[in-house]
């Protein structure tokens, strides 16, 4: 579950966009581990690959100023897949 202290940086009528955090790892492992969701990568990720993917994206926030975002429907605590 996402830490409610993290504020969204983009809000639409239905969605909120956030930078990912380490707290998102349990949900990311589920999403990234699902081969149907990850069809563009042609496979689901293992837990180790999911942690590495998250670490790379956290690094990119710092070095590049952007990366993938967490998205949720307003008033929901779970990430959308």
CORWOSUL-V808441 format. One record per pair of residues at least 6 apart in sequence whose ideal C-beta (glycine too) atoms are under 8 Angstrom apart, sorted by the first residue. I is the first residue (numbers start at 1). GAP is how many residues later the second one is. Records with the same first field share a line. If there is no record, write none. Layout:
BEGIN
I = GAP + GAP
END
This chain:
BEGIN
1 = 22 + 26 + 76 + 77
2 = 16 + 19 + 21 + 22 + 68 + 70 + 75 + 76 + 77
3 = 18 + 20
4 = 73
6 = 12 + 13 + 15
7 = 11
8 = 8 + 9 + 10
9 = 8 + 9 + 10
10 = 6 + 7 + 59
11 = 6 + 63
14 = 59 + 60
15 = 56 + 57 + 58 + 59 + 65
16 = 55 + 56 + 57 + 58
17 = 52 + 53 + 54
18 = 51 + 52 + 53 + 54
19 = 42 + 48 + 50 + 51
20 = 8 + 34 + 37 + 38 + 47 + 48 + 49 + 50
21 = 37
22 = 32 + 36
24 = 30 + 46 + 55
25 = 25 + 26 + 29
27 = 51 + 52
28 = 22 + 25 + 26 + 51
29 = 16 + 18 + 21
30 = 51
31 = 6 + 7 + 48 + 50
32 = 6 + 12 + 13 + 17 + 18 + 21
33 = 11 + 12 + 13 + 14 + 17
34 = 10 + 47
35 = 8 + 9
37 = 7 + 44
38 = 6 + 7
45 = 8
56 = 11
57 = 10 + 11
58 = 9
60 = 6 + 7
61 = 6
70 = 9
71 = 8 + 9
72 = 6 + 7 + 8
73 = 7
END
